[in-house]
Amino acid sequence: MLTIIDRYILKRYLGTFVMLLVLFIPIGITVNLAEKIGRILENEVPLIEVLVYYGYFTIYFANLLFPLFLFLSIIWFTSKLANNTEIVAVLSSGISFYRFLRPYFIGATIVCFGALLMGMYLAPMASKGYNEFTYQYLKKGRADRDQVNVYRQINENEVIYVSNFVAENNSGTFFTLEHFDGNVLKYKISANRINFNPADTTYTLFNYVKRKIGEKDDIIITKSRLDTILPFEIDDLTPVNYIAETLNYRELSEFIEKEQMRGSSNINRYEVVRQKRWSLPVSAYILTFIAVAVSSKKRRGGMGVNLAIGILIGMIFVFFDKVFGTMAEQSDFSPFIATWFPNMLFGVLALYLLYVSKR
């Protein structure tokens, strides 16, 4: 059962966190709008779409920076408790330091579950709307979806390759499709150029060649042009770079399984996104206890010293998170280790700081 002190600290914990979000999100919107206003006016974006975009931006921004906001909010209100000697009064009443941490643990649990829900479902939806608006109105085009040397396994028996695919006009060069029965190549389709036709979702192949592999002789069929249906979708040739961010957890897991079957080279990037859906909410506990340990002592420099220390530690945490995430995305480094290492490292730091603070 929560005591008066528990309710008092928990109210300050959640209230300060929400207040910091409410204060900083409008600043983020203002900075973003100042940067994008020229493109928005130039492209005559409807007002309703701008409002919806900034609704998505709010969720996207809050999910991205919630660990830093949480960390600073705890340092802020705990430093005020320390400066007002409220913590001394609580501990002098016979309450142990670890018992004093109970409302912080409850607050971290509430934030963790909220962040988990947001990261699994709300943030992917917001990310999709945020990115679609960006590429439709602010970047004007899909140049980011142009692909070079696309090699993908589209199902258990077939592999496709395109030397260069330009998303703007849905066309590619030097296309091949190979069909296998087990490890035996049965036929191969090749074309100098491939065009996708959105109207009827067919493909046009130019200088089409189909080679059927026989036991003794091969059968070769050639055509200057062929309109046909192929067993893959246009997104298999032009995967969206931010696709993993727009899928909820179940969809993301299914997507990764599908991409692994296809031999995608972006598996690590997708795995980093999936692991962060769990690691970021868990960081609420670690950052909470580090913040309490740093700010629970009354210092000569006052609250400013605690905030300075807190900002430094928060920036180091974000730095480690970004560096290891990038390493996993661009190399064979384990995505699990990359996303959980900052939590493990700062978890050890949290235990050490709590031990020192207790003494």
C-alpha positions in Angstrom: 0.0 0.0 0.0 1.3 3.4 -0.9 2.1 5.8 1.9 1.7 9.6 1.9 5.5 9.9 1.0 5.1 7.3 -1.8 2.2 9.2 -3.3 4.0 12.5 -2.9 7.2 11.4 -4.7 5.3 9.4 -7.4 3.1 12.5 -8.1 6.3 14.6 -8.5 7.9 11.9 -10.6 5.1 11.6 -13.2 4.1 15.2 -13.0 7.6 16.6 -13.7 8.1 14.1 -16.6 4.8 15.1 -18.3 5.5 18.8 -17.7 8.9 18.5 -19.4 7.3 16.7 -22.4 4.6 19.4 -22.6 7.3 22.1 -22.5 9.8 20.7 -24.9 7.5 19.2 -27.6 6.2 22.6 -28.7 9.8 23.8 -28.9 10.6 20.8 -31.1 7.5 21.5 -33.3 8.5 25.2 -33.6 12.1 24.3 -34.7 10.8 21.7 -37.1 8.2 24.1 -38.6 10.8 26.9 -39.0 13.0 24.5 -40.9 10.2 23.1 -43.1 7.9 26.1 -43.6 9.4 27.1 -46.9 8.8 23.6 -48.5 5.3 23.5 -47.0 4.3 26.8 -48.5 6.1 26.0 -51.8 4.2 22.7 -52.2 0.9 24.2 -51.0 0.3 21.5 -48.4 -3.3 21.5 -47.0 -3.5 22.8 -43.5 -5.3 19.6 -42.2 -2.3 17.5 -43.4 0.1 19.8 -41.7 -1.8 19.4 -38.4 -1.9 15.6 -38.8 1.8 15.6 -39.6 2.6 17.5 -36.4 0.4 15.1 -34.4 2.5 12.3 -35.8 5.6 14.3 -35.1 4.6 14.8 -31.4 4.4 11.0 -30.9 7.6 10.4 -32.9 9.5 13.1 -31.0 8.3 11.9 -27.6 9.1 8.3 -28.2 12.6 9.2 -29.6 13.7 11.4 -26.7 11.6 10.1 -23.7 14.7 8.5 -21.9 16.5 11.9 -21.9 13.3 13.8 -20.8 12.7 11.2 -18.0 16.3 11.5 -16.8 16.3 15.2 -16.6 12.9 15.4 -15.0 13.9 13.0 -12.2 17.1 15.0 -11.6 15.1 18.2 -11.5 12.5 17.3 -8.9 14.9 15.1 -6.8 17.4 17.9 -6.6 14.6 20.2 -5.3 13.8 17.6 -2.7 17.5 17.4 -1.7 17.8 21.2 -1.6 14.8 21.5 0.6 16.2 18.8 2.9 13.1 16.7 2.4 15.2 13.6 1.6 17.1 14.1 4.8 13.9 14.4 6.7 12.5 11.2 5.1 15.7 9.1 5.9 15.9 10.6 9.4 12.4 9.2 10.1 13.8 5.7 9.9 13.0 4.9 6.3 15.9 3.1 4.6 17.4 4.5 1.4 16.2 1.5 -0.6 12.6 1.9 0.8 12.9 5.5 -0.3 13.4 4.3 -3.8 10.1 2.4 -4.0 8.0 5.2 -5.5 10.7 5.8 -8.1 10.5 2.1 -9.0 6.7 2.3 -9.3 7.1 5.4 -11.5 9.7 3.8 -13.7 7.3 0.8 -14.1 4.5 3.0 -15.2 6.7 4.9 -17.7 8.2 1.6 -18.9 4.8 0.1 -19.7 3.7 3.4 -21.4 6.9 3.4 -23.5 6.4 -0.2 -24.3 2.9 0.4 -25.6 4.0 3.4 -27.5 7.1 1.7 -29.0 5.1 -1.4 -30.1 2.1 0.3 -31.6 1.7 4.1 -31.5 5.2 5.1 -32.5 5.2 2.8 -35.7 1.9 4.4 -36.8 3.3 7.8 -36.1 6.6 7.0 -37.9 4.7 5.9 -41.0 2.7 9.1 -41.2 5.7 11.3 -40.4 7.9 9.7 -43.1 5.2 9.5 -45.7 4.5 13.3 -45.3 8.2 14.0 -45.5 8.8 12.1 -48.7 5.5 13.3 -50.3 5.8 17.0 -49.6 9.2 17.8 -48.3 11.5 15.7 -50.4 9.3 15.5 -53.5 10.3 12.1 -54.8 11.5 8.7 -53.9 15.2 9.0 -54.8 15.9 7.3 -51.5 14.2 4.2 -52.9 16.5 3.9 -55.9 18.4 0.6 -55.6 21.6 -0.6 -57.1 22.5 -4.4 -57.4 19.3 -5.7 -55.9 19.6 -9.4 -55.2 16.7 -11.0 -53.3 15.2 -14.4 -52.8 11.5 -13.9 -53.2 10.3 -17.3 -52.2 11.7 -20.8 -51.6 12.4 -21.5 -55.3 13.1 -18.1 -57.0 15.7 -15.4 -56.9 15.7 -12.0 -58.7 18.4 -9.6 -59.5 18.3 -6.0 -60.9 21.4 -4.1 -61.7 19.8 -0.7 -61.1 16.2 0.2 -60.2 14.9 3.8 -60.4 11.8 4.2 -58.3 10.7 7.5 -59.9 9.8 5.8 -63.2 9.5 2.2 -61.9 12.2 0.9 -64.3 15.3 -1.2 -63.9 18.1 -2.6 -66.0 19.7 -6.1 -66.5 16.9 -8.0 -64.7 17.1 -11.8 -64.1 14.8 -14.3 -62.4 16.1 -17.8 -61.6 13.8 -20.7 -60.7 15.2 -23.6 -58.8 13.9 -27.0 -57.9 15.9 -27.7 -54.7 19.5 -26.9 -55.8 18.8 -27.5 -59.5 18.3 -24.5 -61.8 15.2 -25.2 -64.0 14.9 -22.0 -65.9 16.2 -18.4 -66.1 14.5 -15.3 -67.3 16.5 -12.3 -68.3 15.8 -8.8 -69.8 17.8 -5.7 -70.6 15.1 -3.6 -69.0 12.1 -4.1 -66.8 9.2 -1.7 -66.2 6.5 -1.9 -63.6 2.9 -1.0 -64.7 1.0 0.3 -61.7 -2.4 0.3 -63.5 -2.6 -3.5 -63.8 0.4 -4.5 -61.6 2.1 -6.2 -64.5 5.7 -6.0 -65.7 7.1 -5.2 -69.2 10.3 -6.9 -70.1 12.4 -5.7 -73.0 14.8 -8.1 -74.9 13.2 -10.9 -73.0 15.1 -14.2 -72.9 13.9 -17.4 -71.2 16.2 -20.4 -71.0 14.7 -23.7 -69.9 17.4 -26.0 -68.7 17.0 -29.5 -70.1 18.9 -32.8 -69.4 20.6 -32.6 -72.8 19.6 -29.4 -74.6 18.3 -26.1 -73.4 15.2 -24.4 -74.8 15.6 -20.7 -75.4 12.6 -18.4 -75.9 13.2 -14.8 -77.0 11.0 -11.8 -77.5 11.7 -8.1 -78.0 9.0 -7.2 -75.5 6.8 -9.1 -73.2 4.0 -8.0 -70.8 3.7 -10.5 -68.0 2.9 -11.1 -64.3 5.9 -12.0 -62.1 5.8 -13.6 -58.6 7.0 -10.6 -56.7 5.8 -7.1 -55.7 7.4 -3.7 -56.7 8.4 -3.2 -53.0 10.7 -6.2 -53.3 12.8 -4.1 -55.7 12.4 -0.8 -53.9 12.3 -1.6 -50.1 11.6 1.6 -48.1 14.6 2.4 -45.9 12.3 3.2 -42.9 9.9 0.3 -43.3 10.9 -1.4 -40.0 10.0 1.8 -38.1 6.5 1.7 -39.4 5.5 -1.8 -38.4 4.1 -2.9 -35.1 6.0 -5.6 -33.2 4.1 -8.5 -34.6 4.3 -7.2 -38.2 8.0 -6.4 -37.7 8.8 -9.9 -36.5 7.0 -11.4 -39.5 8.7 -9.0 -41.8 12.2 -9.9 -40.5 11.4 -13.6 -40.9 10.4 -13.0 -44.5 13.5 -10.9 -45.2 15.8 -13.6 -43.7 14.3 -16.1 -46.1 15.0 -13.7 -48.9 18.6 -13.2 -47.9 18.2 -9.5 -47.3 21.3 -7.5 -46.4 19.4 -5.2 -44.1 18.5 -7.8 -41.4 20.8 -6.2 -38.8 19.1 -2.8 -39.4 15.6 -4.4 -38.8 16.9 -6.3 -35.8 18.2 -3.2 -34.2 14.7 -1.6 -34.5 13.1 -4.7 -33.0 15.5 -4.9 -30.1 15.1 -1.2 -29.3 11.3 -1.8 -28.9 12.3 -3.6 -25.6 15.6 -2.0 -24.6 14.4 1.7 -24.5 11.5 1.0 -22.1 13.8 -1.0 -19.8 16.2 2.0 -19.8 13.5 3.9 -17.8 14.6 1.9 -14.7 18.3 2.4 -15.2 18.1 6.1 -15.9 15.7 6.6 -12.9 18.1 5.1 -10.4 21.1 6.9 -11.9 19.2 10.2 -11.7 18.2 9.6 -8.1 21.8 8.6 -7.1 23.2 11.7 -8.8 20.7 14.2 -7.4 19.7 12.9 -4.0 22.6 14.7 -2.2 22.5 18.4 -1.5 25.5 20.0 -3.3 27.2 23.3 -2.7 26.5 24.4 -6.3 22.8 23.6 -5.9 20.5 22.2 -8.6 22.7 23.4 -11.5 25.5 21.0 -10.6 23.1 18.1 -10.6 21.6 19.1 -13.9 25.1 19.5 -15.4 26.1 16.0 -14.3 22.8 14.6 -15.4 23.0 16.2 -18.9 26.5 14.8 -19.3 25.5 11.3 -18.3 22.4 11.5 -20.5 24.4 12.6 -23.5 26.9 9.7 -23.0 24.0 7.3 -22.8 22.5 8.6 -26.1 26.0 8.5 -27.7 26.6 4.9 -26.7 23.1 4.0 -27.9 23.6 5.6 -31.3 27.1 4.4 -31.9 26.4 0.8 -31.1 23.2 0.9 -33.1 25.0 2.2 -36.1 27.7 -0.4 -35.7 25.2 -3.2 -35.8 23.3 -1.7 -38.8 26.5 -1.4 -40.9 28.4 -4.5 -39.9 28.1 -8.0 -38.6 28.0 -6.8 -35.0 25.3 -8.4 -33.0 22.1 -6.3 -32.9 21.2 -7.8 -29.5 24.5 -6.7 -27.9 24.4 -3.3 -29.7 21.0 -2.4 -28.3 21.4 -3.9 -24.8 25.1 -3.0 -24.1 24.3 0.6 -23.1 21.6 -0.7 -20.7 24.0 -3.2 -19.2 26.9 -0.7 -18.9 24.7 2.0 -17.3 22.9 -0.6 -15.2 26.3 -1.4 -13.5 26.8 2.3 -13.1 23.4 2.7 -11.5 24.2 0.0 -9.0 27.5 1.5 -8.1 26.0 5.0 -7.7 23.2 3.7 -5.6 25.7 2.0 -3.3 27.8 5.1 -3.0 24.6 7.3 -2.3 23.4 4.9 0.4 26.7 5.2 2.2 
